[in-house]
Amino acid sequence: MKRFAVWMLYAVGALAIGYLALYAYVAFTGKPLQPGDPIHMFRKPDAPDYS
């Protein structure tokens, strides 16, 4: 049981390090968001423009 707990601790630590590495990659290589830029992720192409 103790060995299983140690391996689970290693797994959680590896997941945390992987998450931090992914976050750092996105933070340093991703396109920065500018205030006022529209997010077109779920916008329909034929939707009316209200602005």
N, CA, C and O atoms as a Tinker XYZ file with bonds, in Angstrom:
   204  protein
     1  N      0.826000   -1.199000    0.000000    73     2
     2  CA     0.000000    0.000000    0.000000    64     1     3
     3  C      0.868000    1.259000    0.000000    63     2     4     5
     4  O      0.550000    2.253000   -0.653000    81     3
     5  N      1.964000    1.192000    0.745000    73     3     6
     6  CA     2.853000    2.351000    0.792000    64     5     7
     7  C      3.497000    2.591000   -0.579000    63     6     8     9
     8  O      3.658000    3.734000   -1.009000    81     7
     9  N      3.859000    1.506000   -1.252000    73     7    10
    10  CA     4.467000    1.636000   -2.579000    64     9    11
    11  C      3.473000    2.252000   -3.566000    63    10    12    13
    12  O      3.849000    3.074000   -4.402000    81    11
    13  N      2.194000    1.848000   -3.464000    73    11    14
    14  CA     1.159000    2.420000   -4.325000    64    13    15
    15  C      1.007000    3.916000   -4.060000    63    14    16    17
    16  O      0.860000    4.701000   -4.997000    81    15
    17  N      1.040000    4.309000   -2.805000    73    15    18
    18  CA     0.913000    5.727000   -2.451000    64    17    19
    19  C      2.085000    6.539000   -3.004000    63    18    20    21
    20  O      1.904000    7.668000   -3.461000    81    19
    21  N      3.262000    5.969000   -2.961000    73    19    22
    22  CA     4.434000    6.667000   -3.512000    64    21    23
    23  C      4.276000    6.847000   -5.015000    63    22    24    25
    24  O      4.565000    7.922000   -5.541000    81    23
    25  N      3.820000    5.809000   -5.716000    73    23    26
    26  CA     3.634000    5.912000   -7.166000    64    25    27
    27  C      2.532000    6.910000   -7.519000    63    26    28    29
    28  O      2.635000    7.621000   -8.519000    81    27
    29  N      1.488000    6.964000   -6.709000    73    27    30
    30  CA     0.430000    7.949000   -6.939000    64    29    31
    31  C      0.964000    9.368000   -6.725000    63    30    32    33
    32  O      0.608000   10.284000   -7.466000    81    31
    33  N      1.805000    9.549000   -5.727000    73    31    34
    34  CA     2.424000   10.855000   -5.506000    64    33    35
    35  C      3.282000   11.253000   -6.706000    63    34    36    37
    36  O      3.253000   12.403000   -7.145000    81    35
    37  N      4.045000   10.295000   -7.229000    73    35    38
    38  CA     4.847000   10.565000   -8.429000    64    37    39
    39  C      3.951000   10.931000   -9.615000    63    38    40    41
    40  O      4.272000   11.843000  -10.376000    81    39
    41  N      2.836000   10.227000   -9.771000    73    39    42
    42  CA     1.929000   10.486000  -10.895000    64    41    43
    43  C      1.314000   11.878000  -10.777000    63    42    44    45
    44  O      1.231000   12.604000  -11.768000    81    43
    45  N      0.888000   12.252000   -9.584000    73    43    46
    46  CA     0.307000   13.586000   -9.388000    64    45    47
    47  C      1.369000   14.661000   -9.636000    63    46    48    49
    48  O      1.080000   15.691000  -10.246000    81    47
    49  N      2.570000   14.428000   -9.172000    73    47    50
    50  CA     3.660000   15.386000   -9.415000    64    49    51
    51  C      3.984000   15.518000  -10.896000    63    50    52    53
    52  O      4.230000   16.620000  -11.385000    81    51
    53  N      3.986000   14.396000  -11.611000    73    51    54
    54  CA     4.256000   14.433000  -13.053000    64    53    55
    55  C      3.153000   15.181000  -13.787000    63    54    56    57
    56  O      3.430000   15.944000  -14.713000    81    55
    57  N      1.896000   14.967000  -13.380000    73    55    58
    58  CA     0.795000   15.708000  -13.997000    64    57    59
    59  C      0.923000   17.207000  -13.733000    63    58    60    61
    60  O      0.681000   18.020000  -14.626000    81    59
    61  N      1.296000   17.567000  -12.526000    73    59    62
    62  CA     1.449000   18.979000  -12.192000    64    61    63
    63  C      2.576000   19.618000  -12.996000    63    62    64    65
    64  O      2.430000   20.738000  -13.488000    81    63
    65  N      3.687000   18.921000  -13.132000    73    63    66
    66  CA     4.805000   19.454000  -13.915000    64    65    67
    67  C      4.419000   19.565000  -15.384000    63    66    68    69
    68  O      4.774000   20.540000  -16.046000    81    67
    69  N      3.697000   18.575000  -15.896000    73    67    70
    70  CA     3.235000   18.640000  -17.288000    64    69    71
    71  C      2.289000   19.806000  -17.513000    63    70    72    73
    72  O      2.372000   20.491000  -18.533000    81    71
    73  N      1.386000   20.036000  -16.560000    73    71    74
    74  CA     0.459000   21.157000  -16.675000    64    73    75
    75  C      1.221000   22.484000  -16.657000    63    74    76    77
    76  O      0.933000   23.373000  -17.459000    81    75
    77  N      2.181000   22.622000  -15.757000    73    75    78
    78  CA     2.964000   23.857000  -15.705000    64    77    79
    79  C      3.786000   24.064000  -16.974000    63    78    80    81
    80  O      3.937000   25.192000  -17.443000    81    79
    81  N      4.317000   22.974000  -17.529000    73    79    82
    82  CA     5.071000   23.090000  -18.778000    64    81    83
    83  C      4.161000   23.522000  -19.923000    63    82    84    85
    84  O      4.544000   24.361000  -20.739000    81    83
    85  N      2.959000   22.955000  -19.988000    73    83    86
    86  CA     2.007000   23.355000  -21.026000    64    85    87
    87  C      1.600000   24.812000  -20.858000    63    86    88    89
    88  O      1.504000   25.549000  -21.839000    81    87
    89  N      1.358000   25.229000  -19.618000    73    87    90
    90  CA     1.001000   26.616000  -19.348000    64    89    91
    91  C      2.129000   27.561000  -19.767000    63    90    92    93
    92  O      1.871000   28.599000  -20.376000    81    91
    93  N      3.374000   27.210000  -19.447000    73    91    94
    94  CA     4.511000   28.047000  -19.826000    64    93    95
    95  C      4.648000   28.113000  -21.346000    63    94    96    97
    96  O      4.943000   29.175000  -21.894000    81    95
    97  N      4.435000   26.987000  -22.033000    73    95    98
    98  CA     4.518000   26.975000  -23.493000    64    97    99
    99  C      3.477000   27.905000  -24.104000    63    98   100   101
   100  O      3.790000   28.687000  -25.001000    81    99
   101  N      2.241000   27.822000  -23.621000    73    99   102
   102  CA     1.179000   28.665000  -24.153000    64   101   103
   103  C      1.421000   30.132000  -23.795000    63   102   104   105
   104  O      1.165000   31.022000  -24.605000    81   103
   105  N      1.910000   30.377000  -22.592000    73   103   106
   106  CA     2.143000   31.757000  -22.159000    64   105   107
   107  C      3.239000   32.427000  -22.981000    63   106   108   109
   108  O      3.146000   33.618000  -23.277000    81   107
   109  N      4.270000   31.682000  -23.351000    73   107   110
   110  CA     5.396000   32.292000  -24.059000    64   109   111
   111  C      5.274000   32.237000  -25.572000    63   110   112   113
   112  O      5.927000   33.021000  -26.260000    81   111
   113  N      4.457000   31.334000  -26.118000    73   111   114
   114  CA     4.357000   31.228000  -27.571000    64   113   115
   115  C      2.984000   31.592000  -28.103000    63   114   116   117
   116  O      2.812000   31.763000  -29.310000    81   115
   117  N      2.011000   31.712000  -27.223000    73   115   118
   118  CA     0.649000   31.996000  -27.668000    64   117   119
   119  C      0.473000   33.444000  -28.069000    63   118   120   121
   120  O      1.242000   34.319000  -27.671000    81   119
   121  N     -0.566000   33.680000  -28.874000    73   119   122
   122  CA    -0.891000   35.040000  -29.292000    64   121   123
   123  C     -1.536000   35.777000  -28.115000    63   122   124   125
   124  O     -2.513000   35.290000  -27.546000    81   123
   125  N     -1.011000   36.924000  -27.751000    73   123   126
   126  CA    -1.604000   37.645000  -26.622000    64   125   127
   127  C     -2.977000   38.209000  -26.984000    63   126   128   129
   128  O     -3.196000   38.676000  -28.102000    81   127
   129  N     -3.879000   38.159000  -26.035000    73   127   130
   130  CA    -5.218000   38.708000  -26.251000    64   129   131
   131  C     -5.192000   40.213000  -26.018000    63   130   132   133
   132  O     -4.666000   40.686000  -25.010000    81   131
   133  N     -5.754000   40.947000  -26.941000    73   131   134
   134  CA    -5.851000   42.394000  -26.809000    64   133   135
   135  C     -7.270000   42.746000  -26.393000    63   134   136   137
   136  O     -8.219000   42.138000  -26.890000    81   135
   137  N     -7.442000   43.708000  -25.499000    73   135   138
   138  CA    -8.793000   44.114000  -25.124000    64   137   139
   139  C     -9.555000   44.624000  -26.342000    63   138   140   141
   140  O     -9.028000   45.414000  -27.125000    81   139
   141  N    -10.782000   44.176000  -26.497000    73   139   142
   142  CA   -11.604000   44.608000  -27.609000    64   141   143
   143  C    -11.576000   43.670000  -28.799000    63   142   144   145
   144  O    -12.410000   43.798000  -29.695000    81   143
   145  N    -10.637000   42.728000  -28.834000    73   143   146
   146  CA   -10.598000   41.764000  -29.930000    64   145   147
   147  C    -11.774000   40.802000  -29.786000    63   146   148   149
   148  O    -11.958000   40.212000  -28.721000    81   147
   149  N    -12.564000   40.636000  -30.827000    73   147   150
   150  CA   -13.686000   39.699000  -30.725000    64   149   151
   151  C    -13.197000   38.254000  -30.719000    63   150   152   153
   152  O    -12.182000   37.932000  -31.336000    81   151
   153  N    -13.907000   37.407000  -30.034000    73   151   154
   154  CA   -13.604000   35.982000  -30.024000    64   153   155
   155  C    -14.551000   35.324000  -31.022000    63   154   156   157
   156  O    -15.767000   35.342000  -30.831000    81   155
   157  N    -14.006000   34.751000  -32.070000    73   155   158
   158  CA   -14.798000   34.190000  -33.165000    64   157   159
   159  C    -14.983000   32.693000  -33.029000    63   158   160   161
   160  O    -15.340000   32.031000  -34.003000    81   159
   161  N    -14.749000   32.142000  -31.851000    73   159   162
   162  CA   -14.750000   30.704000  -31.702000    64   161   163
   163  C    -16.121000   30.091000  -32.003000    63   162   164   165
   164  O    -16.196000   29.091000  -32.717000    81   163
   165  N    -17.195000   30.662000  -31.479000    73   163   166
   166  CA   -18.513000   30.083000  -31.640000    64   165   167
   167  C    -19.449000   30.993000  -32.431000    63   166   168   169
   168  O    -20.663000   30.789000  -32.417000    81   167
   169  N    -18.910000   31.981000  -33.109000    73   167   170
   170  CA   -19.743000   32.915000  -33.847000    64   169   171
   171  C    -20.133000   32.308000  -35.194000    63   170   172   173
   172  O    -19.294000   31.770000  -35.917000    81   171
   173  N    -21.411000   32.405000  -35.509000    73   171   174
   174  CA   -21.883000   31.920000  -36.801000    64   173   175
   175  C    -21.476000   32.915000  -37.881000    63   174   176   177
   176  O    -21.501000   34.122000  -37.637000    81   175
   177  N    -21.105000   32.447000  -39.057000    73   175   178
   178  CA   -20.697000   33.362000  -40.121000    64   177   179
   179  C    -21.840000   34.286000  -40.566000    63   178   180   181
   180  O    -21.584000   35.419000  -40.972000    81   179
   181  N    -23.071000   33.828000  -40.498000    73   179   182
   182  CA   -24.189000   34.638000  -40.965000    64   181   183
   183  C    -24.901000   35.362000  -39.820000    63   182   184   185
   184  O    -26.027000   35.827000  -39.998000    81   183
   185  N    -24.266000   35.467000  -38.649000    73   183   186
   186  CA   -24.883000   36.138000  -37.503000    64   185   187
   187  C    -24.875000   37.656000  -37.739000    63   186   188   189
   188  O    -23.940000   38.177000  -38.345000    81   187
   189  N    -25.893000   38.359000  -37.273000    73   187   190
   190  CA   -25.924000   39.814000  -37.432000    64   189   191
   191  C    -24.856000   40.493000  -36.600000    63   190   192   193
   192  O    -24.461000   39.985000  -35.551000    81   191
   193  N    -24.389000   41.636000  -37.062000    73   191   194
   194  CA   -23.368000   42.404000  -36.358000    64   193   195
   195  C    -24.071000   43.480000  -35.529000    63   194   196   197
   196  O    -24.661000   44.400000  -36.096000    81   195
   197  N    -24.021000   43.382000  -34.220000    73   195   198
   198  CA   -24.731000   44.314000  -33.343000    64   197   199
   199  C    -23.874000   45.496000  -32.918000    63   198   200   201
   200  O    -24.386000   46.426000  -32.295000    81   199
   201  N    -22.594000   45.486000  -33.236000    73   199   202
   202  CA   -21.747000   46.591000  -32.771000    64   201   203
   203  C    -21.746000   47.776000  -33.707000    63   202   204
   204  O    -21.077000   48.774000  -33.439000    81   203
